[in-house]
């Protein structure tokens, strides 16, 4: 079936809204004789009038062909080679079009992998299966993520009906939802997250598949699940997303505590977090992992008195929220943040004491926490404008620099000291 191709005059996506560095990559690939498309969420967000978080690029150039075109290109990944093209701290990800691998090919590749003698750094070929743009579209999870923007013709290419689903505001799977969720259980959580963030509904077959397969989400890699939780907390739609995850029973397989204790205190904390996040676009740097994690676990019983018993689950190393691993540095940071709240609410009269407080490593996070959850705008303004008021003349509040002692030269053996008597 041929794709739906929407010419430039029939859609609203403009190159002016595309990151300039992404355009450089697209044009160089095109000038090198390759296809170059913006793929995935970037096209979706631009068509919805939203600012994309990043721009991913798909091409028929193979990874090392891409590397020949860009000196600032780095090839990453074992399972599937990706090209990261760096512009300072920014990274544009370029992926070769690939196709879905059948179960028979998985089995054959598994047999070959068992006899592979190339060592641990050898790529797994069954995931390095390149394909066409059409095959690449059909291997994706949801129709709204399978739209392409062709830089050569400025047209939008739709193989899966994604444009119709954008107009209808519905999250729909590509293919059988049960099969897609068994391939990757995290897709269930992503479906809920997309619907909450975009204000879309979820296709009924997708809801049925979630109800049938929700227990499988606990089979996903814990580190990946934790990363997805941080994305949700940083999205500006955390309250709606967690309410839906709770309603659909997707919290329970990951954390009994989160499922049981999710209630008004948690919804209120997440609503305050969302309100702070939506003041800025993109997400402000002040929303660190410690602040995000605290907004989730403080309503569940975490306090400055210490962490609750459910954090140290028998049989699991470290600190956890059910199957979700919690980084100790983030847990310790939110503990420090809570310890500083009283001192921020009741500022000392001493400028020196205030300066010492502001030099604490947790001060910035503590002030962000007070702004989100403290409801004390006067104190926020005080710390931002007057927290480091100058000390009285003659007292800078800082320790004076120590004078460096002059080092004496070492005496050379066999030579008398200049002050030694002759």
N, C-alpha and C positions, 0 to 999 in steps of 0.2 A: 504494500500500500504506500503510495507516494506521500511525502510529508506535506503539511500545510506550510506554505511559504508566504509570509506577510511582507510586502515591499515597504520601503522606507516611508512612503507617503501615507501608509495605512496604519502606522503604529506611532507610539509616543516616545520610544526610546531614542535618546540623542547622545551623540558622542561627547557632547559638552558635559554630560553627567558621569562620564567614565574617567577613572583615574588616569592622569597623563602617562604615568609609567606603564600602566596596563596597555594603553594605546601604542606606546613604543614597541612593546613586545608583540602585539598583534600585527603591526605593520611590518616589523622585521621578518616575522614568520611568513607573512603574505608575500613580501618581496623576495623571500628565499624560495618561493614556489610551493609553499605548503598551505593547507587549509588552516585557518585560525579563527576560533569561535570563543566568545564569552559563554561560559556554560554555568548551569546550576542556579544557585541562589542570587547571583548578581543580576541575571536577566529578570528573574521574578521580582526582586525588590525594585528595580528601575521601572518596570511596568506598573508597579503598585504605587509609584511616587515616593518610595522609601530610599534611604541612603544605604547602599550595600556595605556590609562589614568588610568585605574583601572581594576581589575579582579573580576568579579562577578561569583558566584558559585551557581549552581543548584543542588538539591539533593532530594531524596525521603524521607529523614528524616524530621519529623515534627519539628517545632521550639523548643519545649521543649526537644525533643530528642537531638537536636543539642546542647542545653544549657548544657545537662548532660555531653557532651564530652569536653566542653571547659569552663574553669573557667573564661576566659576573654571574655565571650559572654554576650551580652545584647540584649534582645528582644525588638523591637520597632514596632510601627504601630498599628492603630486601624482597618483599613480596611483589611489589610493583614499583618500578623505577619512576620517580617523579623528578621534574626539574624545578629547582627553586632559583629564581632570578632575583638578585638582591639589588635594591636601590637604597643604600644607607641601611636604616633599620627596617625598611619595608621589604616584604617578600611577595613576589608574584609567583603563584604556583602554576606550572604548566604540566599537563598530563596528556600522554598519547591516548587517543581513542582506544577503548578496549571493549571486549564483549563478555557476555555471561558465559561461564564455563559449565558444561553439562555434568551430571553425576558420573556418566561413563568416563568422561575426560578426567574428572577428579580421581576416579579409581585408577586409571592408567597412569596418571601423573604420580599418584601415591606409590604405585609399584616401582616406577622409575626412581622416585626420591629415595626409596629404601635401598637402592643399589648405587646411589650417588656417592661418589668419592671425592667430590671437589671441596669438601670442608664446609664449615658453618657460614662462610661468607658468600657461598654460591647462591644466586637468586633462585627462588622457587618458580619454575617455569609455568606452572599451571595458573599462576596469577599474573604472569607476564604475557597474557594472550591479547595481542593487539586486535583491534576491530575497526569497523566503519563508524561514522557518526550515528547511523541508525541503530547499530548494535549497542553503541555506547548509551544512547538515550534509553533503550529498553532495559538495560541492566540497572538503571537508577531506581531509587526507592519510590518516590512520589511524582506524579505528573507535573506538579508545580516546580519541581527541581530539574526537569528534563527539557527545558527550553534553551535554544541556542541563538546567539546573535552573531551573524556572519559579517566580519569586518570588510570583506571584499565587495559585498553588495548592499550592506547596511540593512539586511533583511532579518526577520526572525523566522527560525525554522522550528516547527512543532511536529514531532513524530507521534506523540502519545495523547493528544487532546488536552495539553496543559493550559492552553489559552482559554478554552471553554471552562475549565475548572477554576481558573483565576476569575473569570467573569461571574461564575456561580458561587465563588468563595467557598470551595469545598476542598478538603484534603483527601485525595484518592490515591490508592496504591497502583503501581504499574504491575499488572499480573494478579495472581491469586494472593490476597493478603496473608493467608495462613502460610503459604510457601515462603513468602518474602520475610515474614516474621521469624520463621524457623531458621532461615538463612542468617538473619541478624536480629536478635530480639530487641536490641536498642531502638530499632525502627518504631516499635510501639510507643516508646517514650517520646521519640522525635515527632511522631504524628500528633500527639497531644500538645507538644510544645509549639509546633507550627500553628495549629488551630488557635491556641490561646494568644500567641504573639500577633498573628495576623487578623484575628477576629473572624476566622473561618469556622465552618462546621466540619465534622468528620463524616466521611462516607459510611453509611450503615454497614456494608460488608467489612469495613475496617474495624468498626466497633465490635462486630460479632467475632472477628478474628482476635481482637484484644481480649475479649471475655474468655475465649477458648484457650489462648496461648499465654496469658499474662504470667503464669508461673515460670515460664522460660526466661523471663528477663533476668532472673537470678543467675543464669548460666553465662551471662556476658562477663567480660573481663571487669573486675571491680574498679581498676584504675580508670577505665573508660567510662564506667557509670558515674564515678565521682566527677570526672571532667565534664560530663553532660550536665550534672547537677549545678556545677559552677556556671556553665553557660546559661542555664535557666535563671539562676539567681541574678545574673548580670544582664538579662534580656529586657527588663522593664515590664515583664508580664509574669513575674514569679508567683504572685498570689493566684492568678487565674490558672496557671499551669499546675501548681501543686493542688489546688482544689479539684481539678479534673483528674489528676493522677490518683488522688485519694478516692474520688467517686468511682473511678474505673478499677480500683483495686490494684494499681501498679506500684503503690508504696509498700504494701504488705510483704511481697516476696523479697524485698530488699531490706526492710527494717520494720519489725513488729512495733517498736517504740514510736517510729514516725507515723505509722498507720493509726496506732491507738491514741496518741497524744495530739494529733493534728486537730486543732480547734481554733476558737476565737483568738487566743494569744498568738498563735502562729500566723493566722491570716492577717492580724493587725500588724505584726512585725514585717511581714512580706509586703503588705500594702505601703508601709512607710518606706521600705527599701525601694519599691517601684517608683514612688513619687520622687525620691531623690534621684534615681537613675534617669527618669524621663526629663529632668531639667536640662540635661546635656546630651548631645549627640555628636560623636559616639560616647560610649561609656567613659566617665571620668576615671583618671588614674587613681583617684582616692578610693575607689571601690576595690580594695585589695581582697585577696582570698580570705584573710582573717576576718574582715568586716562582713563579707558575704556569709562565711561559715557561721559566724556569731548570730547573724539574723535568723539562721535556721535552728541552731542548737540551744540558744538561750531560752527561747520559749518552751523547749523540751526539758528544761531543768538544769542546764549548765549555769553556773554562777561563779562569783569571785571566791566562794568558799571551796571550789574545786570541781572536778568533773564527776558526774553521776556514775553509778555502777555499770549502767548499760554501755558505757564507752569502752570498757575493758572486757570484751566478750571472751568467755572461755574457749580455748582452742584456736583463737586468732591472735597473731602477734600485733603489738601496737595498739593504737586507739581506733575505734570503729564506730560507725553508725549502722548497725546491722552488718551487711556484707560490704558496706562502703568504707574504704580506708580513709582515715583522717590524718593529714600531715601533722605531726607533733608541733612543728613550728607555728602552724596556723592556730592550733588549739592553745598553745602557750601565749600567742599574741593576743587572742581575744581575752584570755585570762588577765593579761597585763592591761588591756584596754578597760576592762571592767574595774580593775583596781584603781585606775586613774580617774574614774568618773566623779568621785566626791571632790577631789582636788580641783577639777575643772568647774564644778558647780559652785564651789566656795573658794574663789581665788584668794591666794595669800596677798597681804598688803605689801609684802616685800618684793621689790622688783627683782632682786637677786634670786629669791625663791622661785619666782615665776620663770625667770630665764633658765634656771636649772631644770624646772619641769619641762620646758619647751625643748630642752636638749635630749630628753628621753627618747629612745628609738621608737617607742609606741605612741608618742604624742600625736602625730598626724592621724593615725588610725583612731586614737581615742577621741580626737576632736571631730572626726567624721562620724563616729558612733554617736556622739552627743548631738550632732546636727540631725542625724537620721532619727534616732530613738529618744532623744532627751527632751524635745519640745521646749528648749530654752534658748530662743533666738538672741536674747540680750547677752547671755554668756558667750555665745558664739561670736557675736560682734565684739565683745570685750577682748577675747583672746586674739582675734584677728587684727584688731586695731590698737589695742592698748596692752596686750599681754607682755610685750617687751618694752614697756615704757622706760625711757632713759633714767639711769640712777642719778642720785644727787651728785653735784659737781665734786670731783675728786674721788668718787667711788664708782668705778665702772662695773663692779660686780664680778669682774673676771680676775682670775689669778694673774699676778704679774709674771712676765716671762723670766725664767731663771737665767742668770748670767752664765755664759759659757766659761768654764775654767780653761785657762791657757795651758795647753799641754807642754810639758818640758821634754826637750829632746833627749833621746837615750844616749848615755855615754858610750863612746866607742872604746873598746878595750885597747889598752896600749897608749892612749892619749890622755895626758893630765887635764884635769878640770881647769878652766880659765882662772878660777878663784883659788886653785891650790897653790900653796907656797912653793916657790922655786927652790 
